[in-house]
Amino acid sequence: MGFVAAFCELGEFLGRPVRIYSSGMRLRLAYSLVIACEPEILITDEVLSVGDESFQRKCSHHILQHLNGGGTMVLATHNLYQAERLCDAAIWLDDGRVRAQGPCLEVTKAYKASLEEADSIHGTGMIQGIARARASVLQIEGAVGEEESVEVQFGAPLRITVDFAQPTRLEIRRPNGTLVVSVAIPGHGTFEISRPHLLPGRYTVRSLGFGQRVLDEVGVKCVGQRRELGMVYLEHRWV
């Protein structure tokens, strides 16, 4: 029980009736009990969304250890980011029917394309509704795609060129609003991210003027096959 108590982090609640636990506390305890048995096949459903950030990191670390040690995991999730980092193969279920199956990155790509198509039909795309001051230019060099949504390859330098009539702040954020980097720049110039690299995923590059007004915004999709969790890859070596 020592391992279970340390991993689930329920403290004094561990000795109390489970009926008073919240759903998150129950999942913490259940996950801790399961991994204490060191199963060869781990079946989990959205466990990485349980608890605070510290507990989620602990779960992610354990799962990576399990996979790197030759273990198998079956993950049921709506989080494409987690699926792409942790899974080799995927099945996309829609109303109980298989829409796609195969290599994980191919399945998630098909699912994302379906969402983007639905957004375009209903007019809810990420870039729509931005009030731009188009005496401005925000360009991402070496990217592939349309003006408002581009694709870059993991490991390639990310060069962002701006040309505005006023000083601006450049931001890169994840779709959920998490800030990756923010830098103040003059009205024109080029900002290059060579190291660290953005990990595969979706980002928004935007320029902000006075009063945090959005001057321009571009959706960026970084592609590549990586297992790291997070937003950036720090080049490193073991010594």
N, C-alpha and C positions, 0 to 999 in steps of 0.2 A: 504493500500500500504506500510505501515511501515514494516510489516513482510516481504513482497516480496523484498523490497529494501535491507533490512538487510541480507536476506538469499542469494540472487543471487550475491551480492557483485559486482555489475556493476558500482557503483559510478556515476560519471557524465554522463556515457553513457546511464543510465536508461531513460533519457529524450530525447534521440536522436532516429532518425528513425531506426526501426528494420532492414531495408534493408542494413544498413551498418554494422550490427553485423556479427561476425564470427559464424560458426556453433556451436562452444562451448558456445559462449555468448547466442545464441538463446536457447540452451538446458538448460542453467542455469536459464534463465528467465522463460521458459516454466515449468520447474520442480518446481520452486518457486511459480508460479501462481497456479499450480495444488494442491500442498500440503497446500496452504493457504486455500483451500476449505475443508480441512480435509476429504478426501474421505474414504469410507469404503474399497474400492478395489483400489489399486494403481497399474497401469499398466505402466511399464517402460522398456526401451530398452537401455541398456549399459550406463545408466546415471552416474554410478559410475566411468566411465572412463573420465568424463568431468572435465576440470579445473585442478587446481593444487592440491597438496596433501591435503592442508588444506580444500578445498571445497569438495574433495572426502570423507574425514573423516566426514565432516558435513553431507553429504548425507547418509553415512553409519550409523551414529548415529541416524538420523531421521528415517531411515527405521527400525532399531532395535526397536526404540520407537513405531513405527507404528505396528510392529508385536507383540511386547510384550503387547500392549494395545488391542489386539484382532483383529487388522486389517488384511487384506489379500493383498498379492502382487503377481502379475504375472510379472515375469522377463524374458525378452528375452536377452540372453547373450551368448558369446563365452568364458567367463571367468568361468572356472569350480570352481576356488577357491571361487568366490562370490556365485555361485549357491549352493555349498555345505554348505556354512556358513549361507545362508539366506533362503533356500528353503527346504521344506519337501518332495515334489514330483516334478518329472521332466519328460519332454518329449524330446527325442532326435529326431530331424528332420534332415533328410538327403535328399537333393534335393526334398523337399516337402513331403517326405514320413516318416512315423513314424518308426524309427528303434527300439526304446525301450521306455517304459514308466513304471513308478512305483516310489518307494522310491528314492529320489534324489541320495543318495550315491550309490545305485545299478546301476542307469542309468549312472552316471558319471564314475563308474568303468568299465562298458561295453564300454563306449566311449573311455576311456584311453587305454583299451586293444586293441581296434581297431587301435588306433594311433600307439601303440607299435608294433603291427603286421605289419603295413604298413612300419614303420621305419626299422624293421628287413628285410623286403623284399627288400627295396631300399638301405639298408646299411647306414642309417643316424642316427643310434642310438646314444644316448647321450654320451656313453662311448667310442665309436669307435674312433680311430685316436689318442688316448692319448699315448704319448711316455713315457713309464714307465721304471723305473730302478728297475727291479724285484729282486734286491738283497734286496728288501724291502717287508714289510708286513704291510697292513692296514686292520684291522679286526674290525667288529662291533659285539660285543657280544650280544647274545640273539636275534639276528635278524633272520628272515626267508627269504630264497630266494637264488638266485645265488650269486656268488662271487662279481659280478659287479653291482648288483641291489638287494637291500634287503628291507624288510618290518619290521617296528617296531610299537608297540602299544603305543598310547598316554598314558602318565602317567607312563610308565615304564622307569627306568633309562637308559640312552644311554651311553654305555661304548665303547670307541674306543681305541683299542690297536694298537700301531705302533712299528715297529722294523726296523730301518734304520741304515745304516753305517755312517750317518751324522746327525747333528741337523736339525730339520725341523720345518715348520710352519703348523699348522693344521687349516683348514678353513671349515666352514659350510656355504653354500650359497643356495639361492633359484634358480630355473632354469633361472630366468631373470637376474641373476648375483648379486642380492642384498645380501650383506654380513650379516650373522646372528651372527657369532662369529669367531674370529681369535685369536689363541694363539700359542706362541713359546714354543716348547718342545724339550727335548734332543733327541738323536737318538732313544731311545726306552722308552716305558712307556705306561701308560693307562690314558686316559682323560675321566672323567665321568661327564655327565650332568644329575643331578637329579632334581634340581629346578633352574631355571624355566624349564618347559616342552616345547618341540617343539610342536606347534599346527599341526593338521593333514594337510598334504600337501606333496609336493615333495621337496627334498633337495639334494645337492651334498656335500659329505664329501671328501675333497682332502688334500693331503699333498704336500707341496712345499719345494723344496730344494734351493740351492744357485741360484741366478738370477731368482727367482720365477718360476723355472722349475717344472712342475707337475711330482711328483714321482709316485703317485698312486691316484686313484679316485674311489669312490663308490657312486652309486645313492641310496638314501634312501627315502622310502615312509613311512611317519608316518600316521597311520590310527586310526580312532575313530570318534565319533559323537560329534562335538563341534560347537557352533555358534559364538565363538569369531573371530574377524577379527585381522589379524596380523600374526606374526611368532612364538611368544612364549607366554605361559600362565604363568602369575605371580601368585603364590598362594597368596591369600589375604582373608581378612574377614572385614565385616563392624562393626565398634565399635561406 
